Amino acid sequence: MSKAEIASKTPFPMEVEKGKTYKWCACGRSNNQPFCDGSHQGTDFTPVSYTAPKDKIVFFCGCKQSAKAPVCDGTHSSL
């Protein structure tokens, strides 16, 4: 499996709504970061589903290297 492209070296803070499911881009190719736009087609990547447990701000991983994908775990600080 190839390594994901780094979309951003900082996370994407996004407001999410309780109960709504979001598709996080895992490949780094989406033009709709941090969410999937289908650009992963033809790769080994698939989007990661995130269902919001409550209304809040989530810091979605931008570097695509987080061990806690789809949320940021600070990995971008060592890239």
N, C-alpha and C positions, 0 to 999 in steps of 0.2 A: 504494500500500500504506500502510495506517495504521501509526502508531507503537505499539509494545507498551506495555501498562500497566506501571508500575513496581510490582513485587511487594514489593521490599525495597531499601533503599539500602545494604544490606550483603550480602555473598555468603552462600551456604548451605554450610557445611562438612559434607560427607557422606562416610561410609565407603563405599567401593565394593569389590566383589569382582572379582578377576581373571576376565576372560572374560565377565562379565555385561554386558548392554546395558541402558542406562537411557534413558528418553525425557524429555528436558529440556523444560519448558514455555517456549515462545518468546513466547507472547502476554501472559503476566502474569496471566491470569485464573484459573488453576488453584487449587483449594482444597487441593491436595496439593503445594505448592511444595517444592522447585524442579522437581518432576516433573509431567508432563502428566496431566490427568484428563479430557481431551476437551472442555474449556471453549472451545477455539479453534474449534469447529464454527461455520460461518457467517462466519468471518473469513478473511483472507488468510494466516494463520499456520499453520504445521505444526510439530510437535515436532521437536527435534533429537536424533538418536541419539548416544549416547556409550557406547563399549565400553571397559571398564576394562582397561588393559594389565597391571595388577598390583593387589594388595590395597593400598589407600592411602586417604588423605583427599583429596577433591577439593573445591575451592571453586567451586561452581556459581554462575553469575551470578544475582543477585537483581533487578538493575535492568532486565534484559533489553535492555541497550544495548551489551554487550561486543562488540568486534570479534573476539574469540576465542571466541565462543559455542560450547559451553555453559559454558565456564569464565570466571571473573572475570578482567578485565584492568585493573581499577581505575577504570573509567569512572564508577562510582557516586560517586567522590569529587568529581566536578565537576558533579554534578546539584544 
